[in-house]
Amino acid sequence: IKERDMKRILPFRALFLLCLMSAVTACTHAPVTTLAPISKDMISTEERKRPGRYALVVSADAMTGNTLAATTTCSIHTYPYDMSQSFVSLAYEATQRVVEQVDIVDTPRTALLDEYDAVIHINVVKSRAFYDLIRGLWSSDALAMVEVVSEVSLLVDGAGYTSPQLTISANHQAPLGYPCSGIPVAVGEAMEKVSHQTIILMVESIKAILDSDGIPKSGIRRAVYL
């Protein structure tokens, strides 16, 4: 290639590399991390809370991951989520509304019964998030689909009670935006629906166990689709 031609090509090559670098740095969106508080309409603060002092363990490490693509559109990007800390905070706040005193502890262990009346363990077994595209005439929407599997167990008076695993699923649709910015929005909203409903049903399970000698068979719903 002649020197004159090289001078013509170099600016275009530099522009191409700059665009490529910009595309690469934009591949990972900021992780979705925030969950709104659960309203008192969904879990009210009871006038007569269950008496006693309770230890609460919330295992929420599974509330992290990357959103999987059900379409090739926008699949060059990565859409992570990490709801673990927000989930723990919401579970703690919700439990406070139904028992007199509750403390967050790290691990569920029988020795805690020396200090507490019961040990409550809310465990997120797994979470999954997907997105797809809904194409319209003039614009497209992002559709997020989220699923969370969880269980709750209690140690009371040396006896252990565990609920059946609960599966909660939810969808949310949002404008796709540019560049694919609507996907994390849709994922966050769907994750919030699932998290709220999971915690609500976990609290129902806790109340059912504390108010009876075991888990009433009709007191637990195994799967909910929102």
Disulfide bonds with the S-S distance in Angstrom:
Cys74-Cys180 1.99
